[in-house]
Amino acid sequence: MVDKEEKKENQEIEKKEDKKIEVKENKEMVPKEDYDALDDHFKRILAEFENFKKRSKKERESLYNSILSDVVESILPVLDNLENAAKAETQDENYKQGVELVLKQFNDVLKSKGVEEIEAIRRNF
């Protein structure tokens, strides 16, 4: 019984597919219901794609910010050491200028990536 019903359904599906092919080959007018269904399907797929693009963009930005924060967090001790080296007294003035230059360049790079120093001394958190 089940096999006969399945065969009948498969034959009906094949007939529908044959009709679709005939419509394309004969270039007949497509019924409004079919057009509306295809139009609705197209609009839904387009909306899904737009949502996918927005979601992907947010994920990329989130990933970028996460990676940037990890890198900056690992570099901050180096920055602290450079600041301490710039504060240290030394007889070699060229050495001190070199350390200060590297410290300035380091700070400029961090500022270009949106990292700013927070004034936290003697302030409420």
FISE-478886 format. One record per residue (C-alpha): residue in three letters; z, x, y negated; residue number from 1. Coordinates in Angstrom, 1 decimal. Each point is the difference from the previous one (the first is absolute). Layout:
REM FISE-478886
> ALA:Z:X:Y:NUM
...
***
This chain:
REM FISE-478886
> MET:0.0:0.0:0.0:1
> VAL:1.0:2.7:-2.4:2
> ASP:-3.1:2.1:0.6:3
> LYS:-2.3:-3.0:-0.6:4
> GLU:1.8:-0.7:-3.3:5
> GLU:-0.2:3.6:-1.1:6
> LYS:-3.7:0.1:0.9:7
> LYS:-0.6:-3.1:-2.0:8
> GLU:1.8:1.4:-3.0:9
> ASN:-1.9:3.3:0.2:10
> GLN:-3.3:-1.9:0.1:11
> GLU:1.0:-2.0:-3.1:12
> ILE:0.9:3.3:-1.8:13
> GLU:-3.3:1.5:1.0:14
> LYS:-1.8:-3.0:-1.3:15
> LYS:1.7:0.3:-3.3:16
> GLU:-0.8:3.7:-0.2:17
> ASP:-3.6:-0.9:0.9:18
> LYS:-0.1:-2.5:-2.9:19
> LYS:1.3:2.7:-2.3:20
> ILE:-2.8:2.3:1.0:21
> GLU:-2.6:-2.7:-0.5:22
> VAL:1.3:-0.7:-3.5:23
> LYS:-0.4:3.6:-0.9:24
> GLU:-3.4:0.3:1.5:25
> ASN:-1.3:-3.2:-1.5:26
> LYS:1.7:0.6:-3.3:27
> GLU:1.1:-3.6:-0.1:28
> MET:2.7:-1.2:-2.4:29
> VAL:3.5:0.6:1.2:30
> PRO:2.2:-3.1:-0.1:31
> LYS:2.5:-0.2:-2.8:32
> GLU:3.0:0.0:2.3:33
> ASP:-1.2:3.3:1.6:34
> TYR:-0.6:1.5:-3.4:35
> ASP:3.4:-1.0:-1.2:36
> ALA:1.6:1.4:3.1:37
> LEU:-1.8:3.3:-0.3:38
> ASP:0.8:0.1:-3.8:39
> ASP:3.7:-0.6:0.7:40
> HIS:0.0:2.6:2.7:41
> PHE:-1.7:2.5:-2.3:42
> LYS:2.5:-0.7:-2.8:43
> ARG:3.0:0.4:2.4:44
> ILE:-1.3:3.3:1.3:45
> LEU:-0.7:1.2:-3.6:46
> ALA:3.6:-0.9:-1.0:47
> GLU:1.4:1.8:3.1:48
> PHE:-2.0:3.1:-0.9:49
> GLU:1.2:-0.1:-3.6:50
> ASN:3.6:-0.4:1.2:51
> PHE:-0.5:2.9:2.4:52
> LYS:-1.3:2.2:-2.9:53
> LYS:3.1:-0.8:-2.1:54
> ARG:2.3:0.6:2.9:55
> SER:-1.6:3.3:0.7:56
> LYS:0.2:1.1:-3.6:57
> LYS:3.7:-0.8:-0.1:58
> GLU:0.6:1.9:3.2:59
> ARG:-1.9:3.0:-1.3:60
> GLU:2.0:0.0:-3.2:61
> SER:3.3:-0.4:1.9:62
> LEU:-0.9:2.8:2.4:63
> TYR:-1.0:2.3:-3.0:64
> ASN:3.3:-0.7:-1.8:65
> SER:2.0:0.6:3.2:66
> ILE:-1.8:3.3:0.7:67
> LEU:0.4:1.1:-3.7:68
> SER:3.7:-0.8:0.1:69
> ASP:0.5:2.0:3.2:70
> VAL:-1.8:3.0:-1.5:71
> VAL:1.9:-0.2:-3.3:72
> GLU:3.3:-0.3:1.8:73
> SER:-0.7:3.2:2.0:74
> ILE:-1.2:1.9:-3.1:75
> LEU:3.0:-0.9:-2.3:76
> PRO:2.2:2.7:1.4:77
> VAL:-2.7:2.5:-0.9:78
> LEU:0.0:-1.3:-3.5:79
> ASP:3.7:0.3:-0.2:80
> ASN:-0.2:3.7:1.1:81
> LEU:-2.7:0.6:-2.6:82
> GLU:2.2:-1.5:-2.7:83
> ASN:2.9:2.3:1.1:84
> ALA:-2.4:3.0:0.0:85
> ALA:-1.1:-0.8:-3.6:86
> LYS:3.6:-0.2:-1.1:87
> ALA:1.0:3.3:1.6:88
> GLU:0.4:3.0:-2.3:89
> THR:-2.5:2.8:0.7:90
> GLN:-1.1:3.2:-1.7:91
> ASP:-3.6:-0.6:0.8:92
> GLU:-1.4:-2.4:-2.6:93
> ASN:-3.4:-0.3:1.7:94
> TYR:1.7:-1.1:3.2:95
> LYS:2.0:-2.7:-1.9:96
> GLN:-3.1:-1.2:-1.8:97
> GLY:-1.8:-0.2:3.4:98
> VAL:2.7:-2.1:1.5:99
> GLU:0.1:-2.3:-3.0:100
> LEU:-3.8:-0.4:0.1:101
> VAL:0.2:-1.0:3.7:102
> LEU:2.8:-2.4:-0.8:103
> LYS:-2.0:-1.6:-2.8:104
> GLN:-3.1:-0.3:2.2:105
> PHE:2.1:-1.5:2.8:106
> ASN:1.5:-2.6:-2.4:107
> ASP:-3.5:-0.8:-1.3:108
> VAL:-1.3:-0.7:3.5:109
> LEU:2.9:-2.2:0.8:110
> LYS:-0.4:-2.0:-3.3:111
> SER:-3.7:-0.4:0.8:112
> LYS:1.0:-1.7:3.3:113
> GLY:2.4:-2.3:-1.8:114
> VAL:3.2:1.8:0.8:115
> GLU:2.5:0.0:-2.9:116
> GLU:3.4:1.6:-0.4:117
> ILE:2.8:-2.6:-0.3:118
> GLU:2.8:0.8:-2.5:119
> ALA:3.0:-0.6:2.4:120
> ILE:2.7:2.3:-1.4:121
> ARG:2.9:-2.1:-1.6:122
> ARG:-1.9:-3.2:0.4:123
> ASN:0.8:-3.1:2.0:124
> PHE:-2.0:-0.4:3.1:125
***
